[in-house]
């Protein structure tokens, strides 16, 4: 490099950022075919509320049956397990309510 700086004489000037000036610049840009490219929403995939992960070890035939049933229903294996848990939980809650109405306490 030669030591001379051709850009040294340039001075920074602040841009006019009044609301009226920004509106005018936007109108001119749109008239010439420039479109607003600011993202309308956050790009990418929405995060899933399902954040807990299970890694069960099951017999191959059980895993294949779960995968096939989830595929047949058009849902994920995790959604199928959620449905199975819902049925199990509902059955046990009704069973627990029956236990509360019985006169004998459960054995310890």
C-alpha positions in Angstrom: 0.0 0.0 0.0 1.2 3.5 -0.8 0.3 5.2 2.4 -2.2 7.6 0.9 -5.8 7.0 1.9 -8.2 8.1 -0.8 -11.1 7.8 1.6 -9.6 10.1 4.3 -11.4 13.1 2.9 -14.9 11.6 3.2 -17.1 12.8 6.0 -19.9 11.0 7.6 -23.2 12.7 7.4 -26.2 11.5 9.5 -29.2 10.4 7.5 -32.4 12.3 7.6 -34.7 10.0 9.6 -37.8 12.1 10.2 -41.1 10.2 9.7 -41.9 12.4 6.7 -38.5 11.7 5.0 -38.8 7.9 5.6 -42.3 7.9 4.1 -41.1 9.9 1.1 -38.2 7.6 0.5 -40.4 4.5 0.9 -42.9 5.9 -1.7 -40.1 6.6 -4.2 -38.7 3.1 -3.7 -42.0 1.4 -4.2 -42.7 3.5 -7.3 -39.4 2.2 -8.7 -40.2 -1.4 -7.9 -38.4 -1.8 -4.6 -40.5 -3.7 -2.1 -40.4 -3.8 1.7 -38.3 -6.8 2.6 -38.6 -6.7 6.3 -39.8 -10.0 7.6 -43.5 -10.1 8.4 -43.0 -12.8 11.1 -40.1 -14.6 12.6 -38.7 -16.9 9.9 -38.4 -20.6 10.3 -40.3 -23.3 11.9 -42.5 -22.7 15.0 -41.1 -24.4 18.0 -43.0 -27.4 19.2 -44.6 -27.4 22.7 -43.5 -31.0 22.9 -40.1 -30.6 24.5 -39.7 -33.8 26.6 -38.0 -36.7 24.9 -38.4 -40.4 25.7 -36.0 -43.1 24.5 -37.8 -46.4 25.4 -36.2 -49.7 24.8 -38.9 -52.1 23.5 -39.0 -55.4 21.7 -38.7 -55.0 18.0 -42.3 -56.3 17.3 -43.7 -53.7 19.8 -41.7 -50.9 18.2 -42.8 -51.9 14.7 -46.5 -52.1 15.8 -46.3 -48.6 17.4 -44.6 -47.2 14.2 -47.2 -48.9 12.0 -50.2 -47.7 14.0 -48.9 -44.1 14.1 -48.3 -44.2 10.4 -51.8 -45.6 9.8 -53.3 -42.9 12.0 -51.2 -40.1 10.3 -49.6 -39.0 13.5 -46.2 -39.2 15.1 -45.2 -42.0 17.4 -45.0 -39.4 20.2 -48.5 -38.3 19.6 -49.7 -42.0 19.7 -47.9 -42.5 23.0 -49.6 -39.3 24.3 -53.0 -40.7 23.3 -52.2 -44.1 24.9 -51.1 -42.3 28.1 -54.4 -40.3 28.1 -56.4 -43.5 28.0 -54.3 -45.1 30.7 -54.5 -42.1 32.9 -58.3 -41.7 32.5 -58.7 -45.4 33.4 -56.5 -45.1 36.5 -58.2 -41.9 37.7 -61.6 -43.7 37.6 -60.1 -46.7 39.3 -58.6 -44.4 42.0 -62.0 -42.7 42.5 -63.5 -46.2 43.1 -60.7 -46.9 45.6 -61.7 -43.7 47.5 -65.3 -44.8 47.9 -64.4 -48.2 49.3 -64.5 -48.5 53.1 -61.2 -50.4 53.5 -57.9 -48.6 53.2 -55.5 -50.0 50.6 -52.9 -52.5 52.0 -49.4 -51.1 52.7 
